[in-house]
Amino acid sequence: MTASSARTRADAFFLGGLAAICGLAVAVGMAPLRLFEHDTFFALDGAFRVLRGQVPHRDFSSAWGPMIFLMDAAGLALSGLRPAGIGYANALWGALAALWAYGIARTRLTSGLACAAGIYTLLLIVAPFALGYSPLAFSHAMAYNRYGFALLGIILLESSDRSGRAGAISSGASWALLAFLKISYGVMALPFLLIGWGCSDARRQRLLWLCTGAGVVTLLLACYLRFDLGDMLHDLAAAASGRSRTWRPGDMLNPVSIAEGLPLVLLAAVVCARSPRTICLRLGALALATLAVSGILLSTNHQAKSLPLTGFAALILADDAVARRDSAAEPGVDLFRKLAVLVLMGLCVVPLALENATALVAAAVVEERRLPASVPGRLVSERGALMDFEPVMSRLTSETGGPGYVDALNDGLDLIRRHTEPDAGTLAMDMFDPFNYLLDRRPPRGGFAAAAYNYAFSDAVHPSASQFFGDTRYMIVRKYGAAAQDYEIEAYHLRGLERIYGPALRENFRLVEESAHWSLWERR
């Protein structure tokens, strides 16, 4: 088979896989929720705010950049504001990221490995479960981590070769997107960018094109933010202050992550043992940077395990071993070495890819058996009735969900309907704010995208009371308790909110009514 025909077949296989996987993601839409169920409103509320004209950081506080809300808003618009829009967004942006990764890999890797890189990227984004947890525990929580790893993977693929202008612009654009997605990923891209720059034959030109790619994306997003970068920087400072209080560096060295990283270490040793010195240095540096970055991100994310970047690095290492014949080795020895490389690469790539594919297929099967929206036990809301809140699959997560969460939300919906005007929005003093999206009311300015105490804000650094309460007329405050099967971690976040903003709430708002799960307040 000629190189041209192999490339053509790889193109066809990739595009066929892209269409099939994206079709499944669209068919699933929003998977039945089994884990981190209330996190779904991070995406729905943030996207809904954006579609109603609000700008992240300026109109509501967020430890995350505007990118995730813009991406989810596109999916929500495509779905007619139905919850399935989250799945549509993942299919849309997953397809674009996969095409991007494949385009980069196609000029650097063999045709088969380039195709694997594209499909691996797509599955990484569209799989409906939280990274590091069971693929059958469906969830759309923390999808920004999937996007972050995918964009880092694109930079990693591009940094593996002495690329020219187009590759440097690509990495610069990815870097800026990461900075406006989740700042920790933007910082963690620096080792790969430095390696790519250090291995370049034209460092000055590469730096220029990197800055060009990053500058164009930054300018576009700064325009969207109305050049109000001060609020964004304040939100990031609050997040840094909060996260520093709960960061546990020891998570980098847990036994599971060490076992996950071991195949990449062995693969790098096998490949570098017979590689020329310059190639060995470049590939060894990429492998070490991959493991270091993966460990740091594992410790900063709410992620039990899983190192997606090792899959990208393994494809790069395997390509060098497979594409280059060792003339000094016996044919049998060279064949054995290549087989060992392929096995180790498979151990880095296949487990996570299989988990992602399993989650997507399983969610599609469950979707076919989904009960109609009219059955009891659902949210009393046209949009909410389309969401399935199943009993929480893992009690180890300590997150509220399932029928108990549905009861609490229905209680809040009833309270709001009884005491507010049909067009009046509310702000929720809770970790997430579901009500404006569920009731299709224009959201007031203020509040948090995710009010995670000592993660998105802290006692030391947080939005002012005027920023938090914004221009809302009504506040609805969550009440937690063991009788409602709520968890201590949720009450912990609420206590942080009440300690900081409770005095201003009582001073500027009057209590309207208390229910089992909520208290409603109206501005004086």
Protein Blocks (a to p, Z undefined) as FASTA:
>chain_A
ZZklmmmmmmmmmmmmmmmmmmmmmmnopacdfbhkllmmmmmmmmmmmmnopaehjloc
cfbdfklmmmmmmmmmmnoopaklmmmmmmmmmmmmmmmmmmmmmmmmcfklmmmmmmmm
mmmmmpccdehiafklgcfehklmmmmmmmmmmmmmmmmpccdfklmmmmmmmmmmmmmm
ommlmmmmmmmmmmmmmmpcblmlmmmmmmmmmmmmmmmmmmmnoopaklmmmmmmmmmm
mmmmmgcfklmmgfklmmmmmmmmmmmmmmmmmgcfklmmmmmmmmmmmmmmmmmmmmmp
ccfbhjfklmmmmmmmmmmmmmpccfkbcfklmmmmmmmmmmmmmmmmmmmmmmmmmmmm
mmmmmmmmpccfkbghiacdfklmmpccdddfblklopaehjllmmmmmmmmmmmmmmmc
fklccddddfbdfklmmnopacdeedjfblcehklpcfklccdfklmnmmafbdcddddd
fklopafklmmmmmmmmmmmmmmmmmmpccfbdcfkbccdddZZ
